[in-house]
Amino acid sequence: MVTRGIVLRETETREADKILTLLTADRGKLAVIARGARRKGCKFAACAQSLAYSEWTLYQKGDWYYANEGATLELFGGLRTDLDALALGFYLAELTEAVTTEETVSDGLLRHLLNGLYALSALGKPPALVKPAFELKLLCLAGYEPLADGCAYCGRPDPEQPLLDVVQGVLRCRACGVKESALSMPLCPDALAALRHIVYGDPKRLYAFRLGEAALGRLSAAAEAFTAAQLERGFKTLDFYKSLQPAGPASKQNT
């Protein structure tokens, strides 16, 4: 079987082997044993590293896939010279893994991850901007799209002092739905416009927006809280990425 996939995670195992978690367009998430991948001179060592996008020749034996050959397509070299970007890349991969199932067509999710890594590596987009845009769009692709066209309670297209209810996935005015809301994150007009651009805009222009520091901080806090509430879990790679960030409006929860 020949397939193209990106390494979401690598796990060292006995001797010089690795178990790779690959995300492929046609087969979804696959666990692949790469024998000898840690051995010097291995012909597919470059393919068998996290965030490497490659073409693989695999064979199946029992419940496992095994790597036979691999040819790199994109290593995202720009990530590997920037610790912040690399740390965020690992988070994007872990987050994608969390919403991906095995043996399911995942073309949209794979393209989204590749585009996010490309934006960081080649386009030089700021990690603080890529992170919330990636989180929100990934959740949309995975079936958790928030309703962002107006207040869910009064119907105003531009909610007054807008908040995103991250549990119910709806917008509301600050005065609306107070009793029904479990956890809401404050936005501002610019952050709301960016949220709508991410959810409803052209995916090819996902990262084509700018925000001031305060508005970006609100968007980031809302996206992160929405992701945590919908997936009901945390991420170690996110904790590491955040540990690298200086305290500031774009790197802390805004209330």
C-alpha positions as CSV (number, residue, x, y, z in Angstrom):
1,M,0.0,0.0,0.0
2,V,1.3,3.4,-0.9
3,T,0.0,6.4,1.0
4,R,1.0,10.0,1.9
5,G,1.0,10.9,5.6
6,I,2.4,13.2,8.3
7,V,3.9,11.9,11.5
8,L,1.7,13.1,14.4
9,R,3.6,11.2,17.0
10,E,6.7,9.0,17.3
11,T,7.3,6.5,20.1
12,E,10.6,4.7,20.6
13,T,10.3,1.0,21.1
14,R,12.6,-2.0,21.4
15,E,16.0,-2.0,19.8
16,A,16.1,0.7,17.1
17,D,12.4,0.7,16.1
18,K,9.7,3.4,16.3
19,I,5.9,3.3,16.3
20,L,4.6,6.1,14.2
21,T,1.2,7.6,14.4
22,L,0.5,8.7,10.8
23,L,-2.3,10.9,9.5
24,T,-3.2,10.0,6.0
25,A,-5.8,11.4,3.6
26,D,-7.3,8.1,2.5
27,R,-6.9,5.9,5.6
28,G,-7.1,8.4,8.5
29,K,-4.9,7.6,11.5
30,L,-2.6,4.7,11.2
31,A,-0.2,3.1,13.7
32,V,3.0,2.1,11.7
33,I,6.0,0.1,13.0
34,A,9.2,1.6,11.4
35,R,11.8,-1.0,12.0
36,G,15.3,0.3,12.4
37,A,14.2,3.9,12.2
38,R,16.6,4.9,15.0
39,R,19.5,3.1,13.4
40,K,22.2,5.2,11.7
41,G,21.8,4.8,8.0
42,C,18.1,3.8,8.0
43,K,16.8,4.7,4.5
44,F,13.6,6.3,5.9
45,A,15.0,7.9,9.1
46,A,14.1,11.4,7.9
47,C,10.5,10.3,7.3
48,A,10.1,8.8,10.7
49,Q,10.3,12.0,12.7
50,S,7.4,14.1,14.1
51,L,5.8,16.6,11.6
52,A,7.5,15.0,8.6
53,Y,5.2,14.6,5.6
54,S,6.2,11.7,3.4
55,E,5.1,9.1,0.9
56,W,5.1,5.7,2.5
57,T,5.1,2.2,1.2
58,L,3.4,0.1,3.9
59,Y,2.5,-3.6,4.3
60,Q,0.0,-5.0,6.8
61,K,0.7,-8.0,9.0
62,G,-2.0,-8.9,11.4
63,D,-3.3,-5.7,13.1
64,W,-0.2,-3.7,12.3
65,Y,1.2,-1.7,9.4
66,Y,4.9,-1.9,8.8
67,A,7.0,0.7,6.9
68,N,8.8,-0.7,3.9
69,E,9.9,2.5,2.1
70,G,9.5,6.2,2.7
71,A,10.3,9.4,0.7
72,T,10.1,12.8,2.3
73,L,7.8,15.4,0.8
74,E,8.0,18.2,3.3
75,L,10.0,18.5,6.6
76,F,8.9,22.0,7.5
77,G,12.4,23.1,8.1
78,G,11.3,26.6,9.3
79,L,9.8,25.0,12.4
80,R,13.0,23.3,13.3
81,T,14.9,26.5,13.8
82,D,12.2,28.2,15.9
83,L,11.4,26.7,19.3
84,D,8.1,28.5,19.6
85,A,6.9,27.5,16.2
86,L,8.1,23.9,16.7
87,A,6.3,23.6,20.0
88,L,3.2,25.0,18.5
89,G,3.5,22.5,15.6
90,F,3.6,19.6,18.1
91,Y,0.4,21.0,19.7
92,L,-1.3,21.2,16.3
93,A,-0.4,17.6,15.6
94,E,-1.6,16.4,19.0
95,L,-4.8,18.3,18.7
96,T,-5.4,16.9,15.2
97,E,-4.8,13.4,16.5
98,A,-7.4,13.9,19.2
99,V,-10.2,14.5,16.6
100,T,-9.1,11.9,14.0
101,T,-10.2,8.3,13.9
102,E,-8.6,5.3,12.5
103,E,-9.4,4.0,9.0
104,T,-11.5,7.1,8.1
105,V,-11.0,9.5,5.2
106,S,-9.3,12.5,6.7
107,D,-8.4,14.6,3.7
108,G,-9.7,17.9,5.1
109,L,-8.0,17.4,8.5
110,L,-4.7,16.5,6.8
111,R,-4.8,19.5,4.5
112,H,-5.7,21.7,7.5
113,L,-2.7,20.5,9.5
114,L,-0.3,20.8,6.5
115,N,-1.5,24.4,5.9
116,G,-1.1,25.3,9.5
117,L,2.5,24.0,9.6
118,Y,3.2,25.7,6.3
119,A,1.9,29.0,7.6
120,L,4.4,28.7,10.6
121,S,7.3,27.3,8.6
122,A,7.3,29.0,5.2
123,L,5.0,32.0,5.6
124,G,6.3,33.1,8.9
125,K,2.9,33.7,10.4
126,P,3.0,34.5,14.1
127,P,2.3,31.5,16.3
128,A,0.0,33.6,18.4
129,L,-2.2,34.2,15.4
130,V,-1.9,30.7,13.9
131,K,-2.9,29.0,17.2
132,P,-6.5,30.3,17.6
133,A,-7.2,30.1,13.9
134,F,-6.1,26.5,13.7
135,E,-8.0,25.5,16.8
136,L,-11.3,27.0,15.8
137,K,-11.1,25.8,12.2
138,L,-10.1,22.3,13.3
139,L,-13.1,22.1,15.6
140,C,-15.3,23.2,12.7
141,L,-13.9,20.4,10.5
142,A,-14.4,17.9,13.3
143,G,-18.1,18.8,13.7
144,Y,-17.9,21.3,16.6
145,E,-18.6,24.5,14.6
146,P,-19.8,27.3,16.8
147,L,-22.8,29.4,15.9
148,A,-21.3,32.8,15.3
149,D,-23.8,34.7,13.2
150,G,-25.5,36.5,16.1
151,C,-26.7,36.3,19.7
152,A,-28.3,33.0,20.3
153,Y,-30.9,34.6,22.6
154,C,-31.9,37.9,21.2
155,G,-30.8,37.4,17.6
156,R,-28.8,40.6,17.3
157,P,-26.3,40.1,14.5
158,D,-23.7,42.2,16.4
159,P,-24.1,41.1,20.1
160,E,-23.7,43.8,22.7
161,Q,-20.5,43.2,24.6
162,P,-20.1,39.8,22.8
163,L,-19.2,36.6,24.6
164,L,-18.6,33.1,23.2
165,D,-20.3,30.4,25.3
166,V,-17.6,27.7,24.9
167,V,-19.8,24.9,26.3
168,Q,-22.9,25.5,24.1
169,G,-20.8,26.9,21.2
170,V,-22.9,30.0,20.7
171,L,-22.5,33.8,20.8
172,R,-24.4,35.9,23.2
173,C,-24.7,39.4,24.5
174,R,-23.4,40.0,27.9
175,A,-26.9,40.6,29.3
176,C,-28.4,37.6,27.4
177,G,-28.6,34.0,28.5
178,V,-26.7,34.6,31.8
179,K,-28.5,31.7,33.6
180,E,-28.1,29.3,30.7
181,S,-24.4,29.9,30.2
182,A,-21.9,27.7,31.9
183,L,-18.7,29.4,30.7
184,S,-18.4,32.3,28.4
185,M,-15.3,34.1,27.1
186,P,-15.4,37.8,26.3
187,L,-14.7,39.0,22.8
188,C,-14.6,42.5,21.2
189,P,-15.7,43.7,17.8
190,D,-12.3,42.9,16.2
191,A,-12.0,39.5,17.8
192,L,-15.6,38.7,16.8
193,A,-14.8,39.7,13.2
194,A,-11.8,37.4,13.2
195,L,-13.8,34.5,14.7
196,R,-16.3,34.8,11.9
197,H,-13.6,35.0,9.3
198,I,-12.1,31.7,10.7
199,V,-15.5,29.9,10.9
200,Y,-17.2,31.1,7.8
201,G,-14.4,32.5,5.5
202,D,-12.4,31.0,2.7
203,P,-10.1,28.3,4.2
204,K,-7.4,29.3,1.8
205,R,-7.3,32.7,3.5
206,L,-7.6,31.3,7.0
207,Y,-4.5,33.2,8.4
208,A,-5.0,36.3,6.3
209,F,-6.1,38.6,9.1
210,R,-4.5,40.9,11.6
211,L,-5.5,41.8,15.2
212,G,-4.1,44.1,17.8
213,E,-2.6,42.5,20.9
214,A,-5.6,42.8,23.1
215,A,-8.1,41.5,20.5
216,L,-5.8,38.6,19.7
217,G,-5.5,37.8,23.3
218,R,-9.3,37.6,23.6
219,L,-9.6,35.5,20.5
220,S,-6.9,33.1,21.7
221,A,-8.4,32.7,25.1
222,A,-11.8,32.0,23.6
223,A,-10.5,29.5,21.1
224,E,-8.5,27.7,23.7
225,A,-11.4,27.5,26.1
226,F,-13.7,26.4,23.4
227,T,-11.3,23.6,22.4
228,A,-10.9,22.4,25.9
229,A,-14.7,22.5,26.6
230,Q,-15.7,20.6,23.4
231,L,-13.0,18.0,23.6
232,E,-13.1,17.7,27.4
233,R,-9.3,17.2,27.8
234,G,-6.0,19.0,28.1
235,F,-2.8,18.7,26.0
236,K,0.7,18.4,27.3
237,T,2.1,19.9,24.1
238,L,-0.1,23.0,24.7
239,D,1.3,23.3,28.3
240,F,4.8,23.2,26.9
241,Y,4.1,25.8,24.2
242,K,2.5,28.1,26.8
243,S,5.5,27.7,29.1
244,L,7.6,29.3,26.4
245,Q,5.4,32.4,26.1
246,P,6.0,35.6,28.0
247,A,3.0,36.9,30.1
248,G,0.9,39.2,28.0
249,P,-2.6,39.8,26.6
250,A,-2.1,37.3,23.7
251,S,-0.7,34.5,26.0
252,K,-3.0,34.5,29.0
253,Q,-6.7,34.0,29.7
254,N,-8.7,37.3,29.4
255,T,-11.6,37.9,31.7
